[in-house]
Amino acid sequence: MIDPETAEVNSVRLIKIKGFEKDQNITLILAHGAGAPADSPFMEVLADALKNEGITTVRFEFPYMQKRRIDGKKRPPDRQPVLLEHFSRLVDEIRGEIAEGARLLVGGKSMGGRMASILASQREGIDGVVCFGFPFHPPGKPDKWRTGHFQELKSPTLILQGTRDPFGKPDEMVGHEEALERIRLRWLEGGNHDFQPLKSQQLSRDDLIARAARETRGFIDECLKS
């Protein structure tokens, strides 16, 4: 399952998949969600869909997930400062590797996307943020909103969200317009937190992921291309 360009196969330190056809000047660092690794089926399909849109991806794992890969024991995510420090170091590393003038974005699945957005609210050197299934609130607790940092974002931000996502549905956005005014929010009809649609729909999960990748490309072309 691991791509041949993986930097360290055993620890899955980095998984790089180069985009093609459109250009080689866009790199998106993708963080995994709280419970699944960088090479989960969702992340594999997402990276491939982004590649098809000409977006190079770099996947990595937070320290707690690296430990789980070694001994197989499930752990809760590291504390937020640890996650952000790890993410920030990787941004500096990748920024030093890409061509001058190339665009570097951060993003991720669920918790990974949230950490990407928090990071982009705290530091420079990030050109954009893309979140796939943002955890606006814990399921069943819409009063515990997690958007306090949105007003501090220093980069254009896109959120791709399924309309059935228990972490944030369309009707729950009402009353939070001010918090979302700097966010580009695109809905994937019928998708849950993993972008799985209803069985009655004609589309598959992979179709919704491909649509999310196209939305990502459109966001980059509109907001970030100089």
Residue frames as qw, qx, qy, qz and C-alpha x, y, z in Angstrom:
[[0.000, 0.884, 0.468, 0.000, 0.00, 0.00, 0.00],
 [0.317, -0.775, 0.079, 0.541, 2.89, 2.37, 0.69],
 [0.554, 0.831, -0.043, -0.041, 4.00, 4.43, -2.30],
 [0.857, 0.155, -0.078, 0.485, 7.55, 3.78, -3.59],
 [0.252, 0.647, -0.147, 0.704, 8.42, 7.40, -2.80],
 [0.657, -0.730, -0.155, -0.107, 7.74, 6.90, 0.89],
 [0.105, 0.804, -0.497, 0.310, 10.69, 8.28, 2.80],
 [0.087, -0.319, 0.885, -0.327, 10.68, 5.64, 5.56],
 [0.567, -0.152, -0.668, -0.457, 8.46, 2.63, 4.89],
 [0.440, -0.223, -0.811, 0.314, 8.49, 1.21, 8.42],
 [0.112, -0.402, -0.495, 0.762, 7.50, 4.40, 10.23],
 [0.217, 0.716, 0.567, 0.345, 5.63, 5.96, 7.30],
 [0.293, -0.457, -0.148, 0.827, 7.32, 9.24, 8.00],
 [0.284, 0.520, -0.126, -0.796, 6.35, 10.76, 4.66],
 [0.549, 0.344, 0.735, 0.200, 4.27, 9.52, 1.75],
 [0.093, 0.551, -0.201, -0.805, 4.76, 11.69, -1.31],
 [0.538, 0.448, 0.684, 0.204, 2.64, 11.45, -4.43],
 [0.132, -0.287, 0.256, 0.914, 3.44, 13.88, -7.21],
 [0.516, 0.647, 0.355, -0.434, 0.69, 15.55, -9.16],
 [0.425, -0.035, 0.637, 0.642, 0.86, 15.58, -12.91],
 [0.298, 0.619, 0.625, 0.372, -0.51, 17.17, -16.09],
 [0.004, -0.951, -0.281, -0.127, -1.36, 20.63, -14.76],
 [0.182, 0.816, -0.387, 0.387, 1.81, 21.76, -12.97],
 [0.767, -0.112, -0.520, 0.358, 4.32, 20.78, -10.32],
 [0.170, 0.382, -0.283, 0.863, 4.14, 23.95, -8.23],
 [0.601, -0.463, 0.041, -0.650, 1.45, 23.00, -5.72],
 [0.430, 0.064, -0.860, 0.266, 2.12, 20.83, -2.67],
 [0.617, -0.519, -0.049, -0.589, -0.48, 19.95, -0.04],
 [0.138, 0.240, -0.870, 0.408, 0.67, 18.49, 3.27],
 [0.685, -0.321, -0.385, -0.529, -2.09, 16.14, 4.45],
 [0.147, -0.300, 0.780, -0.529, -2.58, 15.14, 8.09],
 [0.366, -0.220, -0.886, -0.178, -4.61, 12.07, 9.08],
 [0.554, -0.586, -0.176, -0.566, -7.64, 11.94, 11.35],
 [0.445, -0.610, 0.507, -0.416, -7.60, 10.98, 15.02],
 [0.803, -0.198, 0.517, -0.219, -8.14, 7.25, 14.57],
 [0.892, 0.374, 0.228, 0.111, -6.79, 6.25, 11.17],
 [0.586, -0.418, 0.314, 0.619, -3.22, 6.39, 9.78],
 [0.106, 0.624, -0.315, -0.708, -1.74, 8.23, 6.82],
 [0.163, 0.185, -0.831, -0.498, -2.29, 5.24, 4.53],
 [0.450, 0.301, 0.708, -0.453, -5.93, 4.58, 5.45],
 [0.399, 0.435, 0.727, 0.351, -8.23, 3.81, 2.51],
 [0.112, 0.933, 0.317, -0.129, -9.72, 7.32, 2.68],
 [0.214, -0.817, 0.296, 0.446, -6.30, 8.98, 2.60],
 [0.476, -0.092, 0.722, 0.492, -5.12, 6.73, -0.23],
 [0.342, 0.645, 0.635, 0.253, -8.10, 7.58, -2.42],
 [0.028, -0.962, -0.146, 0.229, -7.88, 11.27, -1.54],
 [0.349, -0.620, 0.451, 0.539, -4.17, 11.52, -2.39],
 [0.432, 0.148, 0.747, 0.483, -4.78, 9.78, -5.72],
 [0.218, 0.819, 0.523, 0.086, -7.70, 12.10, -6.55],
 [0.144, -0.920, 0.074, 0.357, -5.59, 15.16, -5.73],
 [0.459, -0.302, 0.618, 0.563, -2.78, 13.78, -7.91],
 [0.395, 0.484, 0.697, 0.352, -5.24, 13.63, -10.79],
 [0.068, 0.960, 0.271, 0.008, -5.85, 17.35, -10.28],
 [0.537, 0.623, -0.187, 0.536, -2.13, 18.12, -10.48],
 [0.389, -0.800, 0.250, -0.383, -1.65, 18.54, -6.73],
 [0.550, 0.270, -0.720, 0.324, 1.38, 16.93, -5.09],
 [0.689, -0.639, -0.057, -0.338, 0.60, 15.54, -1.64],
 [0.323, 0.367, -0.749, 0.447, 2.82, 14.78, 1.33],
 [0.756, -0.513, -0.245, -0.323, 1.25, 12.60, 4.02],
 [0.229, 0.412, -0.707, 0.527, 2.74, 12.08, 7.46],
 [0.651, -0.493, -0.573, -0.067, 1.85, 10.67, 10.86],
 [0.311, -0.794, 0.239, -0.464, 1.76, 12.37, 14.22],
 [0.053, 0.482, -0.819, 0.306, 3.96, 10.87, 16.98],
 [0.614, -0.093, 0.616, -0.484, 1.15, 8.89, 18.64],
 [0.874, 0.382, 0.031, -0.299, 0.26, 7.24, 15.33],
 [0.451, 0.613, -0.644, 0.074, 3.91, 6.44, 14.64],
 [0.248, -0.345, 0.815, -0.395, 4.03, 4.60, 17.99],
 [0.789, 0.155, 0.380, -0.457, 0.83, 2.72, 17.17],
 [0.754, 0.536, -0.328, -0.190, 2.36, 1.55, 13.90],
 [0.207, 0.546, -0.782, 0.220, 5.35, 0.16, 15.78],
 [0.099, -0.117, 0.906, -0.396, 3.57, -1.75, 18.56],
 [0.266, -0.320, -0.808, -0.416, -0.04, -1.96, 17.31],
 [0.190, -0.495, -0.685, 0.500, -1.48, -0.30, 20.43],
 [0.038, 0.757, 0.410, 0.508, -4.19, 2.28, 19.93],
 [0.356, -0.296, -0.350, 0.815, -3.55, 5.60, 21.61],
 [0.127, 0.901, 0.368, -0.190, -5.43, 8.88, 21.91],
 [0.489, 0.741, 0.004, 0.461, -3.99, 11.77, 19.91],
 [0.515, -0.045, -0.303, 0.800, -1.07, 13.70, 21.36],
 [0.092, -0.747, -0.358, 0.552, -1.82, 16.99, 23.11],
 [0.442, 0.867, 0.228, 0.034, -2.46, 19.86, 20.73],
 [0.090, -0.901, 0.369, 0.211, 0.93, 21.58, 21.29],
 [0.546, -0.286, 0.736, 0.280, 2.71, 18.34, 20.33],
 [0.606, 0.527, 0.579, 0.138, 0.59, 17.92, 17.21],
 [0.269, 0.959, 0.069, -0.049, 1.18, 21.52, 16.13],
 [0.287, -0.763, 0.513, 0.270, 4.91, 21.44, 16.80],
 [0.610, -0.022, 0.740, 0.283, 5.28, 18.27, 14.72],
 [0.495, 0.728, 0.463, 0.102, 3.16, 19.74, 11.91],
 [0.058, 0.979, -0.103, -0.167, 5.05, 23.05, 11.96],
 [0.434, -0.545, 0.625, 0.353, 8.45, 21.35, 11.70],
 [0.595, 0.262, 0.705, 0.284, 7.22, 19.44, 8.67],
 [0.336, 0.908, 0.246, -0.034, 5.99, 22.64, 7.02],
 [0.137, -0.873, 0.383, 0.268, 9.46, 24.13, 7.42],
 [0.550, -0.239, 0.738, 0.309, 11.06, 20.98, 6.03],
 [0.548, 0.512, 0.626, 0.214, 8.84, 20.77, 2.95],
 [0.174, 0.970, 0.066, -0.159, 9.06, 24.52, 2.33],
 [0.270, -0.725, 0.533, 0.342, 12.83, 24.06, 2.13],
 [0.541, -0.022, 0.788, 0.293, 12.45, 21.30, -0.47],
 [0.487, 0.688, 0.534, 0.058, 10.01, 22.81, -2.95],
 [0.471, 0.375, 0.235, 0.763, 10.90, 25.30, -5.67],
 [0.096, -0.296, -0.222, 0.924, 11.02, 29.01, -4.93],
 [0.355, 0.110, -0.209, -0.905, 7.61, 30.50, -5.63],
 [0.397, -0.188, -0.863, -0.252, 5.80, 27.16, -5.40],
 [0.543, -0.461, 0.017, -0.702, 2.63, 27.06, -3.34],
 [0.292, 0.040, -0.901, 0.318, 2.56, 25.12, -0.06],
 [0.595, -0.406, -0.128, -0.682, -0.79, 24.27, 1.53],
 [0.021, -0.126, 0.910, -0.393, -1.71, 22.33, 4.65],
 [0.684, -0.130, -0.157, -0.701, -4.81, 20.31, 5.35],
 [0.046, 0.160, -0.969, 0.183, -6.11, 16.97, 6.39],
 [0.500, -0.353, -0.719, -0.330, -8.91, 14.66, 7.40],
 [0.600, -0.679, -0.415, -0.087, -11.03, 15.66, 10.42],
 [0.588, -0.744, -0.001, 0.317, -8.61, 16.29, 13.32],
 [0.637, -0.044, 0.297, 0.710, -5.75, 16.65, 10.85],
 [0.190, 0.647, 0.370, 0.639, -7.62, 19.41, 9.04],
 [0.394, -0.891, -0.211, -0.075, -8.42, 21.13, 12.30],
 [0.666, -0.516, 0.124, 0.525, -4.76, 21.09, 13.32],
 [0.497, 0.282, 0.366, 0.735, -3.85, 22.45, 9.88],
 [0.028, -0.817, -0.326, -0.476, -6.25, 25.36, 10.31],
 [0.551, -0.816, -0.071, 0.160, -5.01, 26.12, 13.82],
 [0.686, -0.204, 0.232, 0.659, -1.43, 26.05, 12.56],
 [0.332, 0.478, 0.380, 0.719, -2.33, 28.46, 9.77],
 [0.248, -0.898, -0.259, -0.254, -3.82, 30.83, 12.34],
 [0.648, -0.718, 0.057, 0.247, -0.55, 30.91, 14.27],
 [0.537, -0.424, 0.435, 0.586, 2.27, 31.11, 11.75],
 [0.408, 0.717, -0.255, -0.504, 3.39, 32.41, 8.38],
 [0.055, -0.426, 0.851, 0.302, 4.70, 30.38, 5.45],
 [0.351, 0.295, 0.888, -0.032, 1.41, 28.65, 4.60],
 [0.080, 0.038, -0.431, -0.898, -0.34, 29.61, 1.37],
 [0.621, -0.158, -0.281, -0.714, -3.68, 27.91, 1.96],
 [0.315, -0.122, 0.849, -0.406, -5.65, 25.41, 4.03],
 [0.622, -0.006, -0.527, -0.578, -7.91, 22.58, 2.84],
 [0.348, -0.171, 0.786, -0.481, -9.93, 20.54, 5.35],
 [0.494, -0.029, -0.742, -0.452, -11.73, 17.33, 4.43],
 [0.640, -0.490, -0.585, -0.094, -14.52, 16.74, 6.95],
 [0.109, 0.463, -0.415, 0.776, -13.99, 19.44, 9.56],
 [0.420, -0.421, -0.765, 0.247, -14.94, 18.59, 13.19],
 [0.112, -0.607, -0.075, -0.783, -16.93, 21.75, 13.86],
 [0.531, -0.465, 0.392, -0.590, -18.16, 20.19, 17.10],
 [0.148, -0.134, 0.974, -0.110, -18.22, 16.76, 18.77],
 [0.337, -0.261, -0.760, -0.490, -21.12, 14.60, 17.51],
 [0.442, -0.613, -0.654, -0.035, -24.28, 15.39, 19.44],
 [0.411, -0.638, -0.266, 0.594, -22.73, 18.50, 21.03],
 [0.399, 0.649, 0.310, 0.568, -23.37, 21.39, 18.62],
 [0.273, -0.958, -0.074, -0.056, -22.90, 23.85, 21.49],
 [0.635, -0.570, 0.319, 0.412, -19.18, 23.03, 21.68],
 [0.617, 0.785, 0.029, 0.039, -18.04, 24.88, 18.55],
 [0.750, -0.332, 0.245, 0.517, -14.39, 24.60, 17.45],
 [0.505, 0.660, 0.279, 0.481, -14.03, 27.66, 15.23],
 [0.327, -0.893, -0.105, 0.291, -12.59, 30.22, 17.63],
 [0.492, -0.428, 0.386, 0.653, -9.34, 30.42, 15.64],
 [0.531, 0.557, 0.544, 0.334, -11.00, 31.03, 12.27],
 [0.089, 0.989, 0.118, -0.008, -10.81, 34.81, 12.60],
 [0.373, -0.773, 0.419, 0.295, -7.05, 34.53, 13.03],
 [0.833, 0.219, 0.424, 0.279, -6.41, 32.53, 9.87],
 [0.134, -0.697, 0.324, 0.626, -3.62, 34.02, 7.79],
 [0.071, -0.164, 0.817, 0.548, -4.35, 31.98, 4.65],
 [0.637, 0.055, -0.284, -0.714, -7.34, 31.30, 2.37],
 [0.275, -0.125, 0.911, -0.283, -9.22, 28.27, 3.70],
 [0.621, 0.021, -0.501, -0.602, -11.48, 25.69, 2.09],
 [0.411, -0.116, 0.818, -0.386, -13.59, 23.16, 3.98],
 [0.509, 0.023, -0.694, -0.508, -15.18, 20.18, 2.17],
 [0.324, -0.082, 0.724, -0.603, -18.02, 18.81, 4.28],
 [0.161, -0.253, -0.909, -0.288, -20.57, 16.04, 3.81],
 [0.400, -0.392, -0.128, -0.818, -24.16, 17.13, 4.36],
 [0.831, -0.397, -0.328, -0.211, -24.68, 14.18, 6.75],
 [0.506, 0.302, -0.573, 0.570, -21.53, 14.77, 8.78],
 [0.570, -0.683, -0.456, 0.036, -22.36, 14.48, 12.51],
 [0.540, -0.314, -0.143, 0.767, -19.45, 16.82, 13.22],
 [0.040, 0.476, 0.002, -0.879, -21.24, 19.66, 11.42],
 [0.351, 0.491, 0.757, 0.249, -24.30, 19.71, 9.15],
 [0.161, 0.431, 0.315, 0.830, -25.64, 22.56, 6.99],
 [0.364, -0.767, -0.376, -0.372, -28.47, 23.56, 9.36],
 [0.683, -0.579, -0.221, 0.387, -25.99, 23.77, 12.23],
 [0.483, 0.154, 0.081, 0.858, -24.09, 26.54, 10.48],
 [0.146, -0.777, -0.342, -0.509, -26.97, 28.93, 11.14],
 [0.514, -0.856, -0.058, -0.022, -25.92, 31.47, 13.74],
 [0.709, -0.434, 0.268, 0.487, -22.23, 30.98, 13.02],
 [0.576, 0.761, 0.188, 0.231, -22.03, 33.17, 9.94],
 [0.065, -0.956, 0.280, -0.053, -19.51, 35.54, 11.51],
 [0.639, -0.485, 0.579, 0.147, -17.15, 32.72, 12.43],
 [0.730, 0.214, 0.590, 0.271, -17.40, 31.33, 8.90],
 [0.348, 0.896, 0.085, -0.262, -17.13, 34.59, 6.97],
 [0.046, 0.767, -0.579, -0.272, -13.49, 33.95, 6.01],
 [0.470, -0.137, 0.869, 0.074, -14.03, 30.28, 5.18],
 [0.533, 0.242, -0.502, -0.637, -14.97, 28.82, 1.81],
 [0.497, -0.045, 0.802, -0.329, -17.35, 25.99, 2.71],
 [0.507, 0.220, -0.589, -0.590, -18.39, 23.47, 0.05],
 [0.701, -0.100, 0.543, -0.452, -20.97, 20.75, 0.73],
 [0.192, 0.191, -0.907, -0.321, -20.83, 17.20, -0.61],
 [0.688, -0.126, -0.059, -0.712, -24.41, 16.07, -0.91],
 [0.935, -0.131, -0.217, -0.246, -25.24, 12.99, 1.13],
 [0.605, 0.359, -0.597, 0.385, -21.71, 12.46, 2.42],
 [0.712, -0.675, -0.190, 0.049, -21.01, 11.50, 6.03],
 [0.368, -0.855, 0.310, 0.195, -17.77, 12.24, 7.91],
 [0.544, -0.268, 0.675, 0.419, -15.93, 9.83, 5.59],
 [0.306, 0.409, -0.379, -0.771, -17.75, 11.17, 2.51],
 [0.101, 0.147, 0.974, 0.140, -19.78, 7.98, 2.26],
 [0.396, -0.053, -0.188, -0.897, -23.10, 8.84, 0.52],
 [0.704, 0.049, 0.465, -0.535, -26.48, 7.24, 1.00],
 [0.447, 0.011, 0.863, 0.234, -27.04, 3.89, -0.73],
 [0.457, 0.699, 0.536, -0.129, -29.88, 5.47, -2.69],
 [0.114, 0.851, -0.222, -0.462, -27.50, 7.95, -4.32],
 [0.850, 0.524, -0.033, 0.052, -25.93, 7.31, -7.71],
 [0.270, 0.783, -0.482, 0.284, -22.53, 8.45, -6.45],
 [0.863, -0.187, -0.385, 0.267, -19.96, 6.46, -4.48],
 [0.529, -0.773, 0.013, 0.351, -17.58, 7.60, -1.76],
 [0.591, -0.111, 0.367, 0.710, -14.79, 7.74, -4.32],
 [0.224, 0.671, 0.456, 0.540, -16.97, 9.98, -6.49],
 [0.288, -0.938, -0.182, -0.057, -17.43, 12.43, -3.61],
 [0.630, -0.540, 0.205, 0.520, -13.70, 12.36, -2.86],
 [0.501, 0.251, 0.446, 0.698, -12.99, 13.09, -6.54],
 [0.005, 0.857, 0.360, 0.369, -15.43, 16.01, -6.34],
 [0.499, -0.833, -0.020, 0.237, -13.63, 17.28, -3.24],
 [0.634, -0.206, 0.338, 0.664, -10.34, 17.11, -5.16],
 [0.309, 0.558, 0.450, 0.625, -11.84, 19.12, -8.03],
 [0.247, -0.931, -0.239, -0.126, -13.13, 21.71, -5.57],
 [0.632, -0.600, 0.130, 0.473, -9.63, 21.87, -4.10],
 [0.536, 0.132, 0.409, 0.727, -8.14, 22.52, -7.51],
 [0.079, 0.774, 0.411, 0.475, -10.71, 25.23, -8.23],
 [0.462, -0.867, -0.125, 0.140, -9.99, 26.86, -4.87],
 [0.632, -0.366, 0.257, 0.633, -6.26, 26.91, -5.62],
 [0.408, 0.375, 0.464, 0.691, -6.74, 28.30, -9.09],
 [0.081, -0.850, -0.372, -0.365, -9.05, 31.05, -7.88],
 [0.474, -0.880, -0.044, -0.003, -7.39, 32.08, -4.62],
 [0.671, -0.582, 0.307, 0.340, -3.73, 31.16, -4.86],
 [0.724, 0.300, 0.345, 0.517, -2.53, 31.26, -8.46],
 [0.171, -0.706, 0.046, 0.686, -0.46, 34.37, -9.13]]
